[in-house]
Amino acid sequence: MATLSPDQYDRLERAIADGRRIAVTRRGSSELVVVPRALRIAGSREVLDVTHPTTGERLSLYMDELDAVEVVR
């Protein structure tokens, strides 16, 4: 589970505002580079809404299912 520090949340929120790419790693998966669109609460879980930069596919990623989240520089 990706536990983000306050600084990491700030960087994620800035990436959402600026439309910058992030790299996420999910359990048992390889790294996925996506463009974050929104961070929201669904029930009691945080959800990161993202778009794949090449295909335009929209995905909803649950933060508690992610191993890592990193802003791509």
CHARMM-style PDB file with segment names, atoms N, HN, CA, C and O in Angstrom:
ATOM      1  N   MET     1       0.837  -1.173   0.000  1.00  0.00      PROA
ATOM      2  CA  MET     1       0.000   0.000   0.000  1.00  0.00      PROA
ATOM      3  C   MET     1       0.881   1.235   0.000  1.00  0.00      PROA
ATOM      4  O   MET     1       1.812   1.342   0.797  1.00  0.00      PROA
ATOM      5  N   ALA     2       0.586   2.162  -0.892  1.00  0.00      PROA
ATOM      6  HN  ALA     2      -0.171   2.075  -1.540  1.00  0.00      PROA
ATOM      7  CA  ALA     2       1.347   3.402  -0.979  1.00  0.00      PROA
ATOM      8  C   ALA     2       0.904   4.346   0.128  1.00  0.00      PROA
ATOM      9  O   ALA     2      -0.223   4.840   0.126  1.00  0.00      PROA
ATOM     10  N   THR     3       1.803   4.588   1.067  1.00  0.00      PROA
ATOM     11  HN  THR     3       2.719   4.187   1.068  1.00  0.00      PROA
ATOM     12  CA  THR     3       1.535   5.555   2.119  1.00  0.00      PROA
ATOM     13  C   THR     3       2.312   6.810   1.770  1.00  0.00      PROA
ATOM     14  O   THR     3       3.543   6.816   1.803  1.00  0.00      PROA
ATOM     15  N   LEU     4       1.597   7.865   1.438  1.00  0.00      PROA
ATOM     16  HN  LEU     4       0.597   7.860   1.411  1.00  0.00      PROA
ATOM     17  CA  LEU     4       2.254   9.090   0.998  1.00  0.00      PROA
ATOM     18  C   LEU     4       2.443  10.054   2.158  1.00  0.00      PROA
ATOM     19  O   LEU     4       1.574  10.206   3.017  1.00  0.00      PROA
ATOM     20  N   SER     5       3.595  10.695   2.158  1.00  0.00      PROA
ATOM     21  HN  SER     5       4.301  10.571   1.461  1.00  0.00      PROA
ATOM     22  CA  SER     5       3.869  11.731   3.148  1.00  0.00      PROA
ATOM     23  C   SER     5       3.126  13.001   2.723  1.00  0.00      PROA
ATOM     24  O   SER     5       2.673  13.090   1.582  1.00  0.00      PROA
ATOM     25  N   PRO     6       2.995  13.976   3.614  1.00  0.00      PROA
ATOM     26  CA  PRO     6       2.370  15.242   3.215  1.00  0.00      PROA
ATOM     27  C   PRO     6       3.059  15.880   2.010  1.00  0.00      PROA
ATOM     28  O   PRO     6       2.395  16.451   1.146  1.00  0.00      PROA
ATOM     29  N   ASP     7       4.390  15.784   1.951  1.00  0.00      PROA
ATOM     30  HN  ASP     7       4.930  15.320   2.654  1.00  0.00      PROA
ATOM     31  CA  ASP     7       5.125  16.340   0.809  1.00  0.00      PROA
ATOM     32  C   ASP     7       4.785  15.599  -0.485  1.00  0.00      PROA
ATOM     33  O   ASP     7       4.648  16.221  -1.539  1.00  0.00      PROA
ATOM     34  N   GLN     8       4.648  14.277  -0.408  1.00  0.00      PROA
ATOM     35  HN  GLN     8       4.759  13.772   0.448  1.00  0.00      PROA
ATOM     36  CA  GLN     8       4.292  13.494  -1.595  1.00  0.00      PROA
ATOM     37  C   GLN     8       2.874  13.818  -2.054  1.00  0.00      PROA
ATOM     38  O   GLN     8       2.615  13.886  -3.255  1.00  0.00      PROA
ATOM     39  N   TYR     9       1.956  14.019  -1.112  1.00  0.00      PROA
ATOM     40  HN  TYR     9       2.167  13.963  -0.137  1.00  0.00      PROA
ATOM     41  CA  TYR     9       0.597  14.436  -1.477  1.00  0.00      PROA
ATOM     42  C   TYR     9       0.630  15.797  -2.174  1.00  0.00      PROA
ATOM     43  O   TYR     9      -0.078  16.011  -3.158  1.00  0.00      PROA
ATOM     44  N   ASP    10       1.450  16.711  -1.664  1.00  0.00      PROA
ATOM     45  HN  ASP    10       2.025  16.537  -0.864  1.00  0.00      PROA
ATOM     46  CA  ASP    10       1.584  18.025  -2.303  1.00  0.00      PROA
ATOM     47  C   ASP    10       2.070  17.884  -3.736  1.00  0.00      PROA
ATOM     48  O   ASP    10       1.547  18.536  -4.639  1.00  0.00      PROA
ATOM     49  N   ARG    11       3.080  17.024  -3.950  1.00  0.00      PROA
ATOM     50  HN  ARG    11       3.505  16.494  -3.217  1.00  0.00      PROA
ATOM     51  CA  ARG    11       3.606  16.811  -5.306  1.00  0.00      PROA
ATOM     52  C   ARG    11       2.567  16.162  -6.210  1.00  0.00      PROA
ATOM     53  O   ARG    11       2.470  16.503  -7.389  1.00  0.00      PROA
ATOM     54  N   LEU    12       1.782  15.219  -5.663  1.00  0.00      PROA
ATOM     55  HN  LEU    12       1.861  14.941  -4.706  1.00  0.00      PROA
ATOM     56  CA  LEU    12       0.720  14.588  -6.448  1.00  0.00      PROA
ATOM     57  C   LEU    12      -0.351  15.613  -6.823  1.00  0.00      PROA
ATOM     58  O   LEU    12      -0.800  15.655  -7.968  1.00  0.00      PROA
ATOM     59  N   GLU    13      -0.754  16.430  -5.867  1.00  0.00      PROA
ATOM     60  HN  GLU    13      -0.390  16.396  -4.936  1.00  0.00      PROA
ATOM     61  CA  GLU    13      -1.755  17.464  -6.155  1.00  0.00      PROA
ATOM     62  C   GLU    13      -1.240  18.463  -7.184  1.00  0.00      PROA
ATOM     63  O   GLU    13      -2.008  18.914  -8.033  1.00  0.00      PROA
ATOM     64  N   ARG    14       0.039  18.819  -7.130  1.00  0.00      PROA
ATOM     65  HN  ARG    14       0.663  18.452  -6.440  1.00  0.00      PROA
ATOM     66  CA  ARG    14       0.638  19.724  -8.110  1.00  0.00      PROA
ATOM     67  C   ARG    14       0.659  19.059  -9.482  1.00  0.00      PROA
ATOM     68  O   ARG    14       0.406  19.720 -10.490  1.00  0.00      PROA
ATOM     69  N   ALA    15       0.956  17.756  -9.536  1.00  0.00      PROA
ATOM     70  HN  ALA    15       1.161  17.219  -8.717  1.00  0.00      PROA
ATOM     71  CA  ALA    15       0.958  17.027 -10.810  1.00  0.00      PROA
ATOM     72  C   ALA    15      -0.445  17.018 -11.411  1.00  0.00      PROA
ATOM     73  O   ALA    15      -0.595  17.133 -12.628  1.00  0.00      PROA
ATOM     74  N   ILE    16      -1.481  16.880 -10.566  1.00  0.00      PROA
ATOM     75  HN  ILE    16      -1.359  16.786  -9.578  1.00  0.00      PROA
ATOM     76  CA  ILE    16      -2.859  16.922 -11.052  1.00  0.00      PROA
ATOM     77  C   ILE    16      -3.154  18.300 -11.632  1.00  0.00      PROA
ATOM     78  O   ILE    16      -3.708  18.410 -12.727  1.00  0.00      PROA
ATOM     79  N   ALA    17      -2.787  19.350 -10.904  1.00  0.00      PROA
ATOM     80  HN  ALA    17      -2.338  19.261 -10.015  1.00  0.00      PROA
ATOM     81  CA  ALA    17      -3.053  20.723 -11.351  1.00  0.00      PROA
ATOM     82  C   ALA    17      -2.308  21.063 -12.637  1.00  0.00      PROA
ATOM     83  O   ALA    17      -2.840  21.758 -13.502  1.00  0.00      PROA
ATOM     84  N   ASP    18      -1.071  20.570 -12.764  1.00  0.00      PROA
ATOM     85  HN  ASP    18      -0.639  20.005 -12.061  1.00  0.00      PROA
ATOM     86  CA  ASP    18      -0.234  20.892 -13.921  1.00  0.00      PROA
ATOM     87  C   ASP    18      -0.376  19.903 -15.082  1.00  0.00      PROA
ATOM     88  O   ASP    18       0.131  20.158 -16.175  1.00  0.00      PROA
ATOM     89  N   GLY    19      -1.062  18.777 -14.854  1.00  0.00      PROA
ATOM     90  HN  GLY    19      -1.474  18.571 -13.966  1.00  0.00      PROA
ATOM     91  CA  GLY    19      -1.199  17.765 -15.903  1.00  0.00      PROA
ATOM     92  C   GLY    19       0.100  17.024 -16.173  1.00  0.00      PROA
ATOM     93  O   GLY    19       0.335  16.568 -17.292  1.00  0.00      PROA
ATOM     94  N   ARG    20       0.954  16.900 -15.145  1.00  0.00      PROA
ATOM     95  HN  ARG    20       0.763  17.271 -14.236  1.00  0.00      PROA
ATOM     96  CA  ARG    20       2.233  16.197 -15.287  1.00  0.00      PROA
ATOM     97  C   ARG    20       2.058  14.704 -15.063  1.00  0.00      PROA
ATOM     98  O   ARG    20       1.178  14.285 -14.311  1.00  0.00      PROA
ATOM     99  N   ARG    21       2.872  13.921 -15.696  1.00  0.00      PROA
ATOM    100  HN  ARG    21       3.587  14.261 -16.307  1.00  0.00      PROA
ATOM    101  CA  ARG    21       2.781  12.466 -15.593  1.00  0.00      PROA
ATOM    102  C   ARG    21       3.280  11.967 -14.243  1.00  0.00      PROA
ATOM    103  O   ARG    21       4.133  12.579 -13.601  1.00  0.00      PROA
ATOM    104  N   ILE    22       2.713  10.829 -13.839  1.00  0.00      PROA
ATOM    105  HN  ILE    22       2.021  10.332 -14.361  1.00  0.00      PROA
ATOM    106  CA  ILE    22       3.175  10.138 -12.644  1.00  0.00      PROA
ATOM    107  C   ILE    22       3.421   8.676 -13.001  1.00  0.00      PROA
ATOM    108  O   ILE    22       2.846   8.151 -13.954  1.00  0.00      PROA
ATOM    109  N   ALA    23       4.274   8.036 -12.232  1.00  0.00      PROA
ATOM    110  HN  ALA    23       4.742   8.462 -11.458  1.00  0.00      PROA
ATOM    111  CA  ALA    23       4.519   6.603 -12.376  1.00  0.00      PROA
ATOM    112  C   ALA    23       3.900   5.919 -11.162  1.00  0.00      PROA
ATOM    113  O   ALA    23       4.178   6.296 -10.023  1.00  0.00      PROA
ATOM    114  N   VAL    24       3.070   4.922 -11.404  1.00  0.00      PROA
ATOM    115  HN  VAL    24       2.845   4.616 -12.329  1.00  0.00      PROA
ATOM    116  CA  VAL    24       2.458   4.158 -10.315  1.00  0.00      PROA
ATOM    117  C   VAL    24       2.820   2.691 -10.476  1.00  0.00      PROA
ATOM    118  O   VAL    24       2.969   2.185 -11.589  1.00  0.00      PROA
ATOM    119  N   THR    25       2.956   2.025  -9.344  1.00  0.00      PROA
ATOM    120  HN  THR    25       2.835   2.436  -8.440  1.00  0.00      PROA
ATOM    121  CA  THR    25       3.215   0.594  -9.335  1.00  0.00      PROA
ATOM    122  C   THR    25       2.124  -0.062  -8.518  1.00  0.00      PROA
ATOM    123  O   THR    25       1.894   0.288  -7.361  1.00  0.00      PROA
ATOM    124  N   ARG    26       1.451  -1.029  -9.145  1.00  0.00      PROA
ATOM    125  HN  ARG    26       1.638  -1.313 -10.085  1.00  0.00      PROA
ATOM    126  CA  ARG    26       0.407  -1.782  -8.444  1.00  0.00      PROA
ATOM    127  C   ARG    26       0.944  -3.148  -8.093  1.00  0.00      PROA
ATOM    128  O   ARG    26       1.898  -3.641  -8.696  1.00  0.00      PROA
ATOM    129  N   ARG    27       0.300  -3.757  -7.088  1.00  0.00      PROA
ATOM    130  HN  ARG    27      -0.475  -3.356  -6.599  1.00  0.00      PROA
ATOM    131  CA  ARG    27       0.715  -5.095  -6.652  1.00  0.00      PROA
ATOM    132  C   ARG    27       0.742  -6.074  -7.821  1.00  0.00      PROA
ATOM    133  O   ARG    27      -0.243  -6.241  -8.540  1.00  0.00      PROA
ATOM    134  N   GLY    28       1.885  -6.710  -7.991  1.00  0.00      PROA
ATOM    135  HN  GLY    28       2.685  -6.574  -7.407  1.00  0.00      PROA
ATOM    136  CA  GLY    28       2.004  -7.725  -9.019  1.00  0.00      PROA
ATOM    137  C   GLY    28       2.073  -7.193 -10.437  1.00  0.00      PROA
ATOM    138  O   GLY    28       2.033  -7.976 -11.386  1.00  0.00      PROA
ATOM    139  N   SER    29       2.177  -5.877 -10.607  1.00  0.00      PROA
ATOM    140  HN  SER    29       2.210  -5.241  -9.836  1.00  0.00      PROA
ATOM    141  CA  SER    29       2.219  -5.292 -11.946  1.00  0.00      PROA
ATOM    142  C   SER    29       3.507  -4.525 -12.148  1.00  0.00      PROA
ATOM    143  O   SER    29       4.232  -4.220 -11.201  1.00  0.00      PROA
ATOM    144  N   SER    30       3.768  -4.228 -13.385  1.00  0.00      PROA
ATOM    145  HN  SER    30       3.179  -4.475 -14.154  1.00  0.00      PROA
ATOM    146  CA  SER    30       4.902  -3.375 -13.678  1.00  0.00      PROA
ATOM    147  C   SER    30       4.492  -1.914 -13.517  1.00  0.00      PROA
ATOM    148  O   SER    30       3.333  -1.607 -13.240  1.00  0.00      PROA
ATOM    149  N   GLU    31       5.441  -1.043 -13.692  1.00  0.00      PROA
ATOM    150  HN  GLU    31       6.383  -1.293 -13.918  1.00  0.00      PROA
ATOM    151  CA  GLU    31       5.190   0.384 -13.554  1.00  0.00      PROA
ATOM    152  C   GLU    31       4.294   0.884 -14.690  1.00  0.00      PROA
ATOM    153  O   GLU    31       4.423   0.444 -15.832  1.00  0.00      PROA
ATOM    154  N   LEU    32       3.396   1.795 -14.367  1.00  0.00      PROA
ATOM    155  HN  LEU    32       3.291   2.152 -13.439  1.00  0.00      PROA
ATOM    156  CA  LEU    32       2.485   2.390 -15.334  1.00  0.00      PROA
ATOM    157  C   LEU    32       2.630   3.897 -15.249  1.00  0.00      PROA
ATOM    158  O   LEU    32       2.510   4.468 -14.165  1.00  0.00      PROA
ATOM    159  N   VAL    33       2.886   4.550 -16.372  1.00  0.00      PROA
ATOM    160  HN  VAL    33       2.983   4.086 -17.253  1.00  0.00      PROA
ATOM    161  CA  VAL    33       3.001   6.005 -16.412  1.00  0.00      PROA
ATOM    162  C   VAL    33       1.687   6.560 -16.934  1.00  0.00      PROA
ATOM    163  O   VAL    33       1.237   6.195 -18.020  1.00  0.00      PROA
ATOM    164  N   VAL    34       1.069   7.449 -16.150  1.00  0.00      PROA
ATOM    165  HN  VAL    34       1.435   7.746 -15.268  1.00  0.00      PROA
ATOM    166  CA  VAL    34      -0.250   7.983 -16.458  1.00  0.00      PROA
ATOM    167  C   VAL    34      -0.303   9.473 -16.131  1.00  0.00      PROA
ATOM    168  O   VAL    34       0.595  10.012 -15.484  1.00  0.00      PROA
ATOM    169  N   VAL    35      -1.362  10.124 -16.583  1.00  0.00      PROA
ATOM    170  HN  VAL    35      -2.091   9.687 -17.108  1.00  0.00      PROA
ATOM    171  CA  VAL    35      -1.605  11.531 -16.260  1.00  0.00      PROA
ATOM    172  C   VAL    35      -2.729  11.581 -15.228  1.00  0.00      PROA
ATOM    173  O   VAL    35      -3.850  11.169 -15.526  1.00  0.00      PROA
ATOM    174  N   PRO    36      -2.451  12.078 -14.019  1.00  0.00      PROA
ATOM    175  CA  PRO    36      -3.494  12.135 -13.001  1.00  0.00      PROA
ATOM    176  C   PRO    36      -4.495  13.239 -13.305  1.00  0.00      PROA
ATOM    177  O   PRO    36      -4.115  14.318 -13.762  1.00  0.00      PROA
ATOM    178  N   ARG    37      -5.766  12.974 -13.056  1.00  0.00      PROA
ATOM    179  HN  ARG    37      -6.074  12.098 -12.685  1.00  0.00      PROA
ATOM    180  CA  ARG    37      -6.829  13.953 -13.314  1.00  0.00      PROA
ATOM    181  C   ARG    37      -7.490  14.424 -12.030  1.00  0.00      PROA
ATOM    182  O   ARG    37      -7.851  15.596 -11.918  1.00  0.00      PROA
ATOM    183  N   ALA    38      -7.656  13.524 -11.049  1.00  0.00      PROA
ATOM    184  HN  ALA    38      -7.362  12.572 -11.140  1.00  0.00      PROA
ATOM    185  CA  ALA    38      -8.322  13.890  -9.799  1.00  0.00      PROA
ATOM    186  C   ALA    38      -7.982  12.881  -8.716  1.00  0.00      PROA
ATOM    187  O   ALA    38      -7.706  11.713  -8.988  1.00  0.00      PROA
ATOM    188  N   LEU    39      -8.008  13.363  -7.481  1.00  0.00      PROA
ATOM    189  HN  LEU    39      -8.233  14.313  -7.260  1.00  0.00      PROA
ATOM    190  CA  LEU    39      -7.875  12.518  -6.304  1.00  0.00      PROA
ATOM    191  C   LEU    39      -9.158  12.724  -5.513  1.00  0.00      PROA
ATOM    192  O   LEU    39      -9.493  13.848  -5.140  1.00  0.00      PROA
ATOM    193  N   ARG    40      -9.875  11.634  -5.258  1.00  0.00      PROA
ATOM    194  HN  ARG    40      -9.603  10.720  -5.561  1.00  0.00      PROA
ATOM    195  CA  ARG    40     -11.189  11.756  -4.624  1.00  0.00      PROA
ATOM    196  C   ARG    40     -11.397  10.624  -3.638  1.00  0.00      PROA
ATOM    197  O   ARG    40     -10.614   9.677  -3.576  1.00  0.00      PROA
ATOM    198  N   ILE    41     -12.465  10.740  -2.869  1.00  0.00      PROA
ATOM    199  HN  ILE    41     -13.102  11.510  -2.919  1.00  0.00      PROA
ATOM    200  CA  ILE    41     -12.860   9.708  -1.917  1.00  0.00      PROA
ATOM    201  C   ILE    41     -14.091   8.989  -2.463  1.00  0.00      PROA
ATOM    202  O   ILE    41     -15.057   9.626  -2.879  1.00  0.00      PROA
ATOM    203  N   ALA    42     -14.047   7.655  -2.457  1.00  0.00      PROA
ATOM    204  HN  ALA    42     -13.262   7.136  -2.119  1.00  0.00      PROA
ATOM    205  CA  ALA    42     -15.188   6.822  -2.850  1.00  0.00      PROA
ATOM    206  C   ALA    42     -15.456   5.876  -1.686  1.00  0.00      PROA
ATOM    207  O   ALA    42     -14.688   4.947  -1.438  1.00  0.00      PROA
ATOM    208  N   GLY    43     -16.549   6.120  -0.980  1.00  0.00      PROA
ATOM    209  HN  GLY    43     -17.174   6.874  -1.182  1.00  0.00      PROA
ATOM    210  CA  GLY    43     -16.801   5.353   0.241  1.00  0.00      PROA
ATOM    211  C   GLY    43     -15.781   5.777   1.273  1.00  0.00      PROA
ATOM    212  O   GLY    43     -15.764   6.933   1.694  1.00  0.00      PROA
ATOM    213  N   SER    44     -14.936   4.861   1.681  1.00  0.00      PROA
ATOM    214  HN  SER    44     -14.949   3.921   1.339  1.00  0.00      PROA
ATOM    215  CA  SER    44     -13.881   5.188   2.639  1.00  0.00      PROA
ATOM    216  C   SER    44     -12.495   5.057   2.009  1.00  0.00      PROA
ATOM    217  O   SER    44     -11.491   5.015   2.719  1.00  0.00      PROA
ATOM    218  N   ARG    45     -12.440   4.993   0.680  1.00  0.00      PROA
ATOM    219  HN  ARG    45     -13.256   5.027   0.103  1.00  0.00      PROA
ATOM    220  CA  ARG    45     -11.159   4.778  -0.013  1.00  0.00      PROA
ATOM    221  C   ARG    45     -10.805   5.969  -0.893  1.00  0.00      PROA
ATOM    222  O   ARG    45     -11.677   6.618  -1.471  1.00  0.00      PROA
ATOM    223  N   GLU    46      -9.500   6.242  -0.982  1.00  0.00      PROA
ATOM    224  HN  GLU    46      -8.792   5.715  -0.513  1.00  0.00      PROA
ATOM    225  CA  GLU    46      -9.016   7.285  -1.888  1.00  0.00      PROA
ATOM    226  C   GLU    46      -8.866   6.699  -3.280  1.00  0.00      PROA
ATOM    227  O   GLU    46      -8.336   5.600  -3.444  1.00  0.00      PROA
ATOM    228  N   VAL    47      -9.331   7.427  -4.274  1.00  0.00      PROA
ATOM    229  HN  VAL    47      -9.761   8.320  -4.140  1.00  0.00      PROA
ATOM    230  CA  VAL    47      -9.263   6.983  -5.654  1.00  0.00      PROA
ATOM    231  C   VAL    47      -8.527   8.028  -6.474  1.00  0.00      PROA
ATOM    232  O   VAL    47      -8.807   9.222  -6.369  1.00  0.00      PROA
ATOM    233  N   LEU    48      -7.596   7.582  -7.282  1.00  0.00      PROA
ATOM    234  HN  LEU    48      -7.368   6.612  -7.368  1.00  0.00      PROA
ATOM    235  CA  LEU    48      -6.856   8.445  -8.182  1.00  0.00      PROA
ATOM    236  C   LEU    48      -7.387   8.202  -9.590  1.00  0.00      PROA
ATOM    237  O   LEU    48      -7.209   7.119 -10.146  1.00  0.00      PROA
ATOM    238  N   ASP    49      -8.040   9.213 -10.165  1.00  0.00      PROA
ATOM    239  HN  ASP    49      -8.184  10.094  -9.713  1.00  0.00      PROA
ATOM    240  CA  ASP    49      -8.525   9.114 -11.543  1.00  0.00      PROA
ATOM    241  C   ASP    49      -7.408   9.559 -12.468  1.00  0.00      PROA
ATOM    242  O   ASP    49      -6.851  10.645 -12.307  1.00  0.00      PROA
ATOM    243  N   VAL    50      -7.081   8.707 -13.445  1.00  0.00      PROA
ATOM    244  HN  VAL    50      -7.533   7.825 -13.576  1.00  0.00      PROA
ATOM    245  CA  VAL    50      -5.954   8.959 -14.339  1.00  0.00      PROA
ATOM    246  C   VAL    50      -6.344   8.698 -15.786  1.00  0.00      PROA
ATOM    247  O   VAL    50      -7.368   8.077 -16.070  1.00  0.00      PROA
ATOM    248  N   THR    51      -5.505   9.185 -16.694  1.00  0.00      PROA
ATOM    249  HN  THR    51      -4.673   9.689 -16.463  1.00  0.00      PROA
ATOM    250  CA  THR    51      -5.650   8.919 -18.121  1.00  0.00      PROA
ATOM    251  C   THR    51      -4.329   8.381 -18.641  1.00  0.00      PROA
ATOM    252  O   THR    51      -3.265   8.907 -18.314  1.00  0.00      PROA
ATOM    253  N   HSD    52      -4.398   7.325 -19.456  1.00  0.00      PROA
ATOM    254  HN  HSD    52      -5.263   6.898 -19.722  1.00  0.00      PROA
ATOM    255  CA  HSD    52      -3.185   6.809 -20.094  1.00  0.00      PROA
ATOM    256  C   HSD    52      -2.782   7.805 -21.177  1.00  0.00      PROA
ATOM    257  O   HSD    52      -3.614   8.146 -22.018  1.00  0.00      PROA
ATOM    258  N   PRO    53      -1.532   8.287 -21.189  1.00  0.00      PROA
ATOM    259  CA  PRO    53      -1.147   9.353 -22.124  1.00  0.00      PROA
ATOM    260  C   PRO    53      -1.149   8.951 -23.596  1.00  0.00      PROA
ATOM    261  O   PRO    53      -1.291   9.813 -24.463  1.00  0.00      PROA
ATOM    262  N   THR    54      -0.995   7.675 -23.894  1.00  0.00      PROA
ATOM    263  HN  THR    54      -0.878   6.975 -23.189  1.00  0.00      PROA
ATOM    264  CA  THR    54      -0.946   7.235 -25.285  1.00  0.00      PROA
ATOM    265  C   THR    54      -2.319   6.862 -25.829  1.00  0.00      PROA
ATOM    266  O   THR    54      -2.683   7.254 -26.938  1.00  0.00      PROA
ATOM    267  N   THR    55      -3.074   6.107 -25.051  1.00  0.00      PROA
ATOM    268  HN  THR    55      -2.778   5.788 -24.151  1.00  0.00      PROA
ATOM    269  CA  THR    55      -4.358   5.605 -25.539  1.00  0.00      PROA
ATOM    270  C   THR    55      -5.541   6.493 -25.155  1.00  0.00      PROA
ATOM    271  O   THR    55      -6.600   6.416 -25.778  1.00  0.00      PROA
ATOM    272  N   GLY    56      -5.368   7.334 -24.136  1.00  0.00      PROA
ATOM    273  HN  GLY    56      -4.508   7.397 -23.631  1.00  0.00      PROA
ATOM    274  CA  GLY    56      -6.469   8.159 -23.664  1.00  0.00      PROA
ATOM    275  C   GLY    56      -7.444   7.404 -22.771  1.00  0.00      PROA
ATOM    276  O   GLY    56      -8.458   7.957 -22.345  1.00  0.00      PROA
ATOM    277  N   GLU    57      -7.140   6.145 -22.489  1.00  0.00      PROA
ATOM    278  HN  GLU    57      -6.316   5.695 -22.835  1.00  0.00      PROA
ATOM    279  CA  GLU    57      -8.012   5.339 -21.627  1.00  0.00      PROA
ATOM    280  C   GLU    57      -8.046   5.932 -20.219  1.00  0.00      PROA
ATOM    281  O   GLU    57      -7.013   6.314 -19.670  1.00  0.00      PROA
ATOM    282  N   ARG    58      -9.242   6.004 -19.647  1.00  0.00      PROA
ATOM    283  HN  ARG    58     -10.081   5.694 -20.094  1.00  0.00      PROA
ATOM    284  CA  ARG    58      -9.408   6.525 -18.285  1.00  0.00      PROA
ATOM    285  C   ARG    58      -9.452   5.357 -17.314  1.00  0.00      PROA
ATOM    286  O   ARG    58     -10.127   4.356 -17.552  1.00  0.00      PROA
ATOM    287  N   LEU    59      -8.725   5.503 -16.219  1.00  0.00      PROA
ATOM    288  HN  LEU    59      -8.177   6.317 -16.026  1.00  0.00      PROA
ATOM    289  CA  LEU    59      -8.651   4.468 -15.192  1.00  0.00      PROA
ATOM    290  C   LEU    59      -8.906   5.097 -13.830  1.00  0.00      PROA
ATOM    291  O   LEU    59      -8.627   6.277 -13.617  1.00  0.00      PROA
ATOM    292  N   SER    60      -9.436   4.304 -12.920  1.00  0.00      PROA
ATOM    293  HN  SER    60      -9.663   3.345 -13.093  1.00  0.00      PROA
ATOM    294  CA  SER    60      -9.569   4.710 -11.527  1.00  0.00      PROA
ATOM    295  C   SER    60      -8.724   3.752 -10.710  1.00  0.00      PROA
ATOM    296  O   SER    60      -8.970   2.546 -10.695  1.00  0.00      PROA
ATOM    297  N   LEU    61      -7.726   4.299 -10.029  1.00  0.00      PROA
ATOM    298  HN  LEU    61      -7.527   5.279 -10.041  1.00  0.00      PROA
ATOM    299  CA  LEU    61      -6.796   3.491  -9.244  1.00  0.00      PROA
ATOM    300  C   LEU    61      -7.028   3.761  -7.767  1.00  0.00      PROA
ATOM    301  O   LEU    61      -7.025   4.913  -7.334  1.00  0.00      PROA
ATOM    302  N   TYR    62      -7.230   2.700  -6.996  1.00  0.00      PROA
ATOM    303  HN  TYR    62      -7.233   1.765  -7.348  1.00  0.00      PROA
ATOM    304  CA  TYR    62      -7.407   2.854  -5.558  1.00  0.00      PROA
ATOM    305  C   TYR    62      -6.034   2.988  -4.912  1.00  0.00      PROA
ATOM    306  O   TYR    62      -5.151   2.155  -5.119  1.00  0.00      PROA
ATOM    307  N   MET    63      -5.870   4.039  -4.132  1.00  0.00      PROA
ATOM    308  HN  MET    63      -6.587   4.715  -3.963  1.00  0.00      PROA
ATOM    309  CA  MET    63      -4.573   4.331  -3.529  1.00  0.00      PROA
ATOM    310  C   MET    63      -4.087   3.199  -2.646  1.00  0.00      PROA
ATOM    311  O   MET    63      -2.884   2.950  -2.579  1.00  0.00      PROA
ATOM    312  N   ASP    64      -5.002   2.495  -1.956  1.00  0.00      PROA
ATOM    313  HN  ASP    64      -5.980   2.697  -2.010  1.00  0.00      PROA
ATOM    314  CA  ASP    64      -4.578   1.415  -1.062  1.00  0.00      PROA
ATOM    315  C   ASP    64      -4.142   0.158  -1.820  1.00  0.00      PROA
ATOM    316  O   ASP    64      -3.678  -0.800  -1.202  1.00  0.00      PROA
ATOM    317  N   GLU    65      -4.283   0.149  -3.145  1.00  0.00      PROA
ATOM    318  HN  GLU    65      -4.660   0.928  -3.647  1.00  0.00      PROA
ATOM    319  CA  GLU    65      -3.817  -0.967  -3.963  1.00  0.00      PROA
ATOM    320  C   GLU    65      -2.498  -0.652  -4.658  1.00  0.00      PROA
ATOM    321  O   GLU    65      -1.955  -1.497  -5.371  1.00  0.00      PROA
ATOM    322  N   LEU    66      -1.982   0.549  -4.457  1.00  0.00      PROA
ATOM    323  HN  LEU    66      -2.423   1.235  -3.878  1.00  0.00      PROA
ATOM    324  CA  LEU    66      -0.737   0.961  -5.102  1.00  0.00      PROA
ATOM    325  C   LEU    66       0.448   0.730  -4.175  1.00  0.00      PROA
ATOM    326  O   LEU    66       0.361   0.950  -2.967  1.00  0.00      PROA
ATOM    327  N   ASP    67       1.555   0.284  -4.758  1.00  0.00      PROA
ATOM    328  HN  ASP    67       1.626   0.105  -5.740  1.00  0.00      PROA
ATOM    329  CA  ASP    67       2.789   0.124  -3.995  1.00  0.00      PROA
ATOM    330  C   ASP    67       3.599   1.411  -3.966  1.00  0.00      PROA
ATOM    331  O   ASP    67       4.270   1.705  -2.977  1.00  0.00      PROA
ATOM    332  N   ALA    68       3.538   2.184  -5.057  1.00  0.00      PROA
ATOM    333  HN  ALA    68       2.993   1.946  -5.861  1.00  0.00      PROA
ATOM    334  CA  ALA    68       4.323   3.410  -5.136  1.00  0.00      PROA
ATOM    335  C   ALA    68       3.676   4.383  -6.103  1.00  0.00      PROA
ATOM    336  O   ALA    68       3.043   3.991  -7.083  1.00  0.00      PROA
ATOM    337  N   VAL    69       3.852   5.674  -5.800  1.00  0.00      PROA
ATOM    338  HN  VAL    69       4.366   5.993  -5.004  1.00  0.00      PROA
ATOM    339  CA  VAL    69       3.400   6.762  -6.658  1.00  0.00      PROA
ATOM    340  C   VAL    69       4.537   7.764  -6.710  1.00  0.00      PROA
ATOM    341  O   VAL    69       5.026   8.212  -5.672  1.00  0.00      PROA
ATOM    342  N   GLU    70       4.964   8.121  -7.931  1.00  0.00      PROA
ATOM    343  HN  GLU    70       4.567   7.756  -8.774  1.00  0.00      PROA
ATOM    344  CA  GLU    70       6.082   9.053  -8.067  1.00  0.00      PROA
ATOM    345  C   GLU    70       5.811   9.991  -9.243  1.00  0.00      PROA
ATOM    346  O   GLU    70       5.414   9.549 -10.321  1.00  0.00      PROA
ATOM    347  N   VAL    71       6.027  11.274  -9.027  1.00  0.00      PROA
ATOM    348  HN  VAL    71       6.350  11.633  -8.151  1.00  0.00      PROA
ATOM    349  CA  VAL    71       5.873  12.254 -10.095  1.00  0.00      PROA
ATOM    350  C   VAL    71       7.063  12.148 -11.033  1.00  0.00      PROA
ATOM    351  O   VAL    71       8.209  12.140 -10.583  1.00  0.00      PROA
ATOM    352  N   VAL    72       6.803  12.066 -12.338  1.00  0.00      PROA
ATOM    353  HN  VAL    72       5.872  12.073 -12.704  1.00  0.00      PROA
ATOM    354  CA  VAL    72       7.852  11.958 -13.344  1.00  0.00      PROA
ATOM    355  C   VAL    72       8.374  13.357 -13.636  1.00  0.00      PROA
ATOM    356  O   VAL    72       7.595  14.266 -13.924  1.00  0.00      PROA
ATOM    357  N   ARG    73       9.670  13.529 -13.562  1.00  0.00      PROA
ATOM    358  HN  ARG    73      10.302  12.790 -13.328  1.00  0.00      PROA
ATOM    359  CA  ARG    73      10.275  14.854 -13.789  1.00  0.00      PROA
ATOM    360  C   ARG    73      10.833  14.956 -15.180  1.00  0.00      PROA
ATOM    361  OT1 ARG    73      11.380  15.994 -15.551  1.00  0.00      PROA
TER     362      ARG     73
END
